[in-house]
Amino acid sequence: MATYLSLSEEDRRRMLDTIGIASERDLYRDVPEDLYLNEAPNLPSGKSEMEVLKQMKGFAAKNRVFSTVLRGAGAYRHYIPQIVSEVIGKETFLTAYTPYQAEISQGILQSIFEYQTMICELTGMTVANASVYDGATAAAEAAAMCRDRKRSKVLVSELAHPDVLAVMKTYAWAAGCELVLVPAKDGKTDAEALKELVDEKTAGVLVQQPNFYGMIEDAEVLGEIAHEAGAKYIMSVNPIAAAVLKTPADCGADIVVGEGQPLGMPLSWGGPYLGFMATGKDLMRKLPGRIVGETVDSEGRRAFVLTLQAREQHIKREKAGSNICSNEALCAMAAAVYCAAMGPQGIQNAANSSAAKAHYLAEKLEEIGYKKAYTGEFFHEFVTEAPKGAKAALEALKKADILGGLALDENHILWCATEMVSKEELDGAVAVLKEV
Amino acid sequence: MELIFEKSRPGRSHAYLPACDVPAYPFAKEVLREEAPGLPEVSENDVARHYSALERRAFGVNNGFYPLGSCTMKYNPKVNEVTAALEGFTDVHPLQDPETVPGSLEVLNLTKQYLCEITGMEGMTLQPAAGAHGELTGMMLIKRYHELRGEGDKRVKVIVPDSSHGTNPATGTMNGLQVVSIPSTADGCVDLDALRAAVGEDTAGLMLTNPNTLGIFDKNITEITKIIHEAGGLCYYDGANLNAVMGVVRPGDMGFDCIHLNLHKTFSTPHGGGGPGAGAVGCKAFLANYLPVDGSSAICEIPAESIGKVRSFQGNFLVVVRALTYLLSLGKEGVPASAKTAVLNANYLKALLADTYEMANPGLCMHEFVMTMEKEHKECGVSALDIAKGLLDEGMHAPTIYFPLIVHEALMAEPTETESPETIEAAAEIFKKVYHAAIEDPEAAHHWPAKAAISRPDEVLAARKPKLRWAKEEA
């Protein structure tokens, strides 16, 4: 077995002597006899590194990795520069704890400060936190930020990601607060329905941009409706799309959240991912999680620290707005390295190329009878009908080593294209579907 | 040190993507942003050097002894990183059909099975992304239980000892529960009389860490859980300190109904400068139907009894891969051996320090122990903070300071099992050296550290005039 321990029997004996006890059982003298396990747990025997690696490789090999991916729906296969994994694999970044001791953690603190700045740049906002678990919990935390004694209800577009809706629902249920879905019309959030639903009890309105169907929402109009009723406006955005679309700040957002996975994180069957959150100065003290600020040290040198900690659970206990402690720091670093390596032009290229390929695919699919379900601007995802049924279409693609779009029901598919898919692959996928 | 933004020069970049091979799509102007985001424009060499410089200004478990109490900073095995980087795990879409991801499902199921065995639980979810997230999920199970029995409106109070982690009371509030803080005995254990006085028909449950935050195993544990159960409440086990007892005693046998585990503490996955972690939540069979479902809501229905989802998709899957790699390595022999060695190492360090530092609780401890500088602080002004900063100059990380709140001027040390006796002996010498130097010259101690990248930062300035992002105009 591989235990990572470095004590010999002689060491143990010597240490027990120093402590002044006879055996290791004495270390557990407060554990009642009837609770103490005298037998090893029912697990397999420990294995050597060689055996473990073989077993884990066996599990990985059973998973199917598709050469072409036309599925997004909240998780996107973008190109990740090799330097990203190289940097976040650095031993010290990997094995450090939360930077409590600022003097020996300047590297981590500065990297978070830079990440916060990048999120501000992508969203147009003025303040960002150091990250939360994922886009869905970021949305749930944003809803909690909006609530006060007078306003406790939160409205959310039903075209936010299903997991965002589910997680917001769970959090709202736990807190005893109301969550109401705003219906959709023609593939977009129904502005008229939103007008009907907002009232003096509405704390916030959340809209996803682009929405779950890939459509570009009339985000400004929806924000105005929220503000007219005195509610806060939350936008959940795709960060790659945010590099080219009108900024949430320009759309009137009070809080911006999103799933940061497209910024340099592999698909990884769902995680670790990255929840980002940004807001303005007025809501800054309600932002959950760690925040890094710049200050000076006693000699006047630039220094970074965890700041505004009076918001957090370790100080405020039951009066804290959130219980978050650990976050997704290393994923935030991946996002920062991605942004720095790609640069503004590189990310815009990824965004524009994804959009161009999605529009090309939509056009080619339309030619073989896969009609778009909705008209209007979309980004890099869109819904089509599946004339021969979604299942048959996706099965045929699977045989050709293509992960097709996501079946929304028996006859509709949500497609996605990124810069990773070549024209040749898109044409190939369409050729396969033509034969279904 | 310069920020990456300050190294930026217009037009500098590296080509990572090929030219687009389909016609560009002309978006309507009104949906586009006016200016490109102000991200750095740097060469790859700039990025590489920048992060290498940042790495030199950070401190990880690989750099030295890291006795950060309550955080279980054990060695992070290299093979775990290799398995978590396998393409079959990293390049799999979370919404792939289950038949295309049998390997991932096996990883989940095996991990759940092993963790159930170690904790004495019967149901498990790996969806929560961190310890606090696990607490939230676990308390949701308890809330759901009372709700489905028609007692949701009545059972509105959660009991939390004053020695607990801050996440416990904050979790209660997020669950819409009133937090009842009960005093602890001097050794951080539950005051049974205070507990009996606090329980009633309004008790939803208790949140408890055992061993507690003073590193003491509460020997009354079965009596404690019995008091809660007799009042109709349920017991939640905060698994932050499981490293002391894994394979030695099980929360399920202590009478707990649900638990969370920090895979990034007990099961050796790296902390990454603050995350990602994973907060597995286990429960007894009668709560299992309330657990979150593994799949995404995009492809699965949520059963009516389930609390729903707490995170998108399947949680921090690659963290689970690392934890399983570790569990397979340790096996049935290594799990209890690690716990016992963690406790042995903590007691050894404590014994070596006991004649210099005042212990909050003399005698034996579990995997961690708390020292107090209360007397020295009163007598000559040397604080726990001064000691912590002095240790940084000696090439080790500081213990956790000012926690638990019930001990004044607290220094909480957790050496973990992966340190050799020589490392612990050397650390003890450093602790003593720093102590004596501080007592000899308290004024100098207030200015420690002297050898770090910066001296003590002005935290008051940071909070009063928050500067939370870089901006061009200020540069």
Interface residues (C-beta under 8 A of the other chain):
Chain A: M1 A2 T3 Y4 L5 S6 L7 D11 R12 R14 M15 L16 T18 I19 G20 I21 E24 D26 L27 Y28 R29 D30 V31 P32 L35 Y36 L37 A40 P41 N42 L43 P44 S45 G46 K47 E49 V52 L53 Q55 M56 K57 G58 F59 A60 A61 K62 N63 R64 V65 F66 V69 R71 A73 G74 A75 R77 Y79 P81 I83 S85 E86 V87 I88 G89 K90 E91 T92 F93 L94 T95 A96 Y97 T98 P99 Y100 Q101 A102 E103 I104 S105 Q106 G107 I108 Q110 S111 I112 F113 E114 Q116 T117 M118 C120 E121 L122 G124 T126 V127 A128 A130 S131 Y133 D134 G135 A136 T137 A144 H161 P162 D163 V164 L165 A166 V167 K169 T170 Y171 W173 A174 A175 G176 I216 A242 A243 V244 L245 K246 T247 D250 E259 P266 L267 S268 W269 G270 G271 P272 Y273 M284 R290 I291 V292 G293 E294 T295 V296 D297 S298 E299 R301 R302 A303 F304 V305 T307 L308 Q309 A310 E312 Q313 H314 I315 K316 R317 E318 K319 A320 S322 N323 I324 C325 S326 N327 E328 A329 L330 C331 M333 A336 V337 C339 A340 A341 M342 G343 P344 Q345 G346 I347 Q348 N349 A350 N352 S353 A355 A356 K357 A358 H359 Y360 E377 K398 L403 L406 E419 S422 K423 L426
Chain B: M1 L3 I4 F5 R12 S13 H14 A15 Y16 L17 C20 D21 V22 P23 A24 Y25 F27 A28 E30 V31 L32 R33 E34 A36 P37 G38 L39 P40 E41 V42 E44 V47 A48 H50 Y51 S52 A53 L54 E55 R56 R57 A58 F59 G60 V61 N62 N63 Y66 L68 C71 M73 K74 Y75 N76 P77 V79 E81 V82 T83 A85 L86 E87 G88 F89 T90 D91 V92 H93 P94 L95 Q96 T100 V101 P102 G103 S104 E106 V107 Y114 E117 I118 A129 A130 G131 A132 H133 E135 L136 M139 M140 K143 V160 H165 G166 T167 P169 A170 T171 G172 T173 M174 N175 G176 V179 S181 I216 F217 D218 K219 I221 T222 V245 G247 V248 V249 R250 D253 M254 N262 H264 S268 P270 H271 G272 G273 G274 G275 P276 G277 P292 S296 S297 A298 I299 I302 I307 G308 K309 V310 R311 S312 F313 Q314 G315 N316 F317 L318 V319 V321 L324 T325 L327 L328 S329 L330 G331 K332 E333 G334 V335 P336 A337 S338 K340 T341 V343 L344 N345 N347 Y348 K350 A351 L352 L364 M366 A388 K389 L392 H397 A398 T400 F403 E417 T418 E419 S420 P421 H447 P449 A452 A453 I454 S455 R456 P457 D458 E459 L461 A462 A463 P466 K467 L468 R469 W470 A471
